[in-house]
Amino acid sequence: MKKDIILCGVGGQGILSIATIIGQAATEAGIYLKQAEVHGMSQRGGDVQSNLRLSTDPIWSDLIPQAGTDVIISMEPMECLRYLAYLSPKGTVVSNSVPFINIPNYPDEKAMQAELDALPSVVKLDIDAVAKDCGNARGANMVLLGMAAPYIEILTVEQLRQAIAVVFARKGEAVVEANLKAFDQGVEAARKVNL
């Protein structure tokens, strides 16, 4: 089994934390992992993107070919659109529904949402609102990871939960629990979409 994943967003949204958690879970599960990252001007709100390739068999390249991505996980809808050429015809987009407008020529929001809605498999949610509702305004990336968890498939929800606990352990139990709560809310949101 293999899963090719593109993570995308803008600097400061926690994309690299998601990549670290998936990488930790894959390592603990004994799954092969290749990763390539583009940090852009991440300190200034520039684009951040990561290719994650997970497989039960050896992987020879860390870059995902066009039309080869199984899941695009996006913290920001416009950033998701940048990588649609990489999405497999059977792939799924999991994205924040609310844009992070940090440039003056941001695309028309209705046209952008229509393009996403036209995809065969898309899951969108206002992840910032969910994170605030569960008392962790900075946990939107964990909400998004929870939403994406059922689509990653090569790793279980529990394996990802365990990786969150490991990655955030040095920050203390309260931080671990807050991030697990945000993740669980994302998992629950994905279940509601699939009902």
N, C-alpha and C positions, 0 to 999 in steps of 0.2 A: 504494500500500500504506500502511496505517496500523496503529499499535499503541498502544493505551491501557493504561497500566501504573499500578497503585497500589503504592507502597512503604510499608510500615508496620512499626512496632516501638515501642520505648520509648527515651527519651533515653539517649544514650551507646552505642547499639548500632551506629552507623555507617550509618544509613539515608541521611543527607544525603551521605555519601561515595559511596554507590551511585548516588544521583541525579546527583552531580557527574560521575561516570565515564560514565554513560549519556549525559548532556548533552554531555560532551566528545566522545564517540564520534559522536554525532549531528551535532554541529557540523563535525567533521572529514569526515564522510560527505556533508555538504551536505543533510542532512535537516531539514525543518521541525520545530521543537520548541516546545512550550508546557509550562510547569511552574507548579504551585501547591503551596505547602507549608503545613502546619500544624505548628508546633513545640511546641504545648502547653507543659507545664512540663518541657521536655526536660532541663534541668539537674538535675531532681529525679526522673528516671525516669518522667515523664509521657509520653503518647503522642506519637509523631512520625509524620507521614504526608505523602506527596508524590504528587501526580498528575503523571504524565509522559505527554504526548501526542506521539507521533512520527509523521510522515507524509511521503510523497513529494509531497503536495499541500499548499497552505496550510491552516492550522488557525485557526479563528476564536475558539475558547474554550479556556481553560486548564483548565476543570473537566470531568471525565468524568461523563456522565449515569448514572443507575442502570441496571443490566444492560448497561453498555457497556464494562466493563473486560475486556481480553483476558488480562492476567496480573496476579495479585496476588502480590507478592513480600514475604514477611513474616518478620521476624526472630524473631517470637514468635507462637505459635498463637492466643492469645486476641485479640491485636490484629488478626489476620487475620479473625476472626469478625465484628469490627465492620464490615467492608467487604464482606461477602458479598452484600449487596443491590446492590452495584455490579458484581458479576461477571457477565459475559455467560454465557448458557447453554452456550456453546462455550468459555468461558474456562478457564484453568488457574491453580491455586494452587500456588505454590512456597514452602514454609515450613520453618522450624526445627521439629523434632518435639518439642523439649524446651521447656517453659514457663519463663518468667522471672517467678517469683512474687514480686511486689513490692507486693502489696496484701493485706490480711487476708481479704477476701471473694472471693478468686480462684475462678473457676468450677471445678466438678468436672472433674478432668482426663480421666477416662474418657469422660464425656459430651461434652466438648469434642473429644476425638480422634475419637469416633464421628461427630460432626457433620462434621468435616473428611473423614473416610474415606468418608462418604456422597456426597461431591461426585463428579461425573463424571470430573474430571481434577485430581488432586492429587499432588504430589511432596513428600515429607517426608524429612528427614534430621536427625540430631543434628549440626548444623553446628559446634557448639562442640568436640565430640570430634574431628571431622575437622581442624579448625584446630589443635588441640593436637597431633594426630598428625603434622602436617606442620611442627611447630615454630613456629607463629605463633598463639598463643592469642588474640591480638587480631584475627585475620584471619577470624573467622566470617562477617563481612559479605561478604568476598570469596569465601568458599566458597559462600554463598547466591547471589551474583551469578553465579558459574560454573554453579551448578545451574539458574538461570533463563535463562542465555544462549541455549540452544537454543529457548526459547519466545518470546524477544523477536523473533526472525526478521528484523526490518527492519534489524538490525545483526548482523554476523557475530561469531563468537567472536574472531576475530583483531582486528577493529576494537575490541572491548571490551578485549582485552589491550593494544593500543596505547594506549588511553585510560588504562588503569591506570598504564602507564609514564609518561605525561605528567603525570597528576594527582599521583603520588607522587614525581616526579623531584627535587623540591626537598628531599626527606627523605633522599636518598642511594640508591645502588645496592642496598644490602642490604635496605632497606625495599621498594624496587620488586620485587626478586626474591622476597622473602617473600610479598608480596601476589599476585604472579603465580603462585607455587606453590599458594597457597590457592585462587585462582581456578581453576587447572587441576584441582585435586582436586575442586572442585564440578562442573566440566564432566564429568569422568570419572564422578562419582556419578550425574549425570543420564543419561549414556549407559547405565550399568548398569540404571537403572530402565526405560529404553526398550527393552531387549533382549527 
